[in-house]
């Protein structure tokens, strides 16, 4: 997902993975499944099959951990600030863990198109010292929108290629 914000002479692009559910929605799903899942083991435990309760608890804990991990991974963000003379890129989960500064006049784009028509394009912003891949987590439509926003800002596409071989 791409959000664009224009302030005077600075354009800010916020790139995030598409999220179907927030953490609060996931908690409600976990609560609903907990109530439904613990009903049968509780009845079994009342009849003497007490081992069903810990196994159901382990199953629910694994589900909750998996949903939390996926929700955390989908919290990743890249923020691109484009000023008239510079570009700053920051990325991280809850706060910026990595950031780069580029001189706008020496920066260009490299676009790598996938072999399959459904593959998303890979957009890399680079100068003489750094290469930063932008929006690796975006789907095809969002990555094409990102490329359009960046070319509308005046960035040049220096290389446009198709990968010669598959990475696997």
C-alpha positions, 0 to 999 in steps of 0.5 A: 500500500502506498500513501502519498503526502505533499508538503510544500516542496517535499513529497513523502511516500509511505510504503507498507505491505497490504494488511487484511487484519489489524492486531485487534482483529486478530485478537478477536479471532483468537478469542473466538477460536479459544472459546470454540476450541476449549468447549470440547476439551472442557467436556472431555476433561469433565469425563476424565480425559484431562489431557485434552485441555493442555493439548488444546492450550498448546494449539491455541498458543501456537496459533496466537504466536503465528498470528502475532508474528505475521501481524508484526511482519506486516507492520514494516514500513518504508518512508521516502522523503523527496526534497528538491535537493535530497532524498531520505529513505527510512525503514523499520517496524515500529521506528526507523531501524535503517536510514539513507540520505541521497543527493537527488541530482546523482540518484537514478532508478533501476527497474527489474521486471519479472519473467512472469506477467504476474511478478511485481517489478523491483525498483532500486534507487541508487547513486555511486555509493548506495543501492536501496531496494524500494517496496520489496513487499509490494504487490504488482499494482503497488510497485507499478504505482511506486515507479509512476510516483518516482518518475513523476518526481523526475527520477530517471530510469537508468536500467530496465531489465529482465532477470536472465535466470531464476534465483532458485 
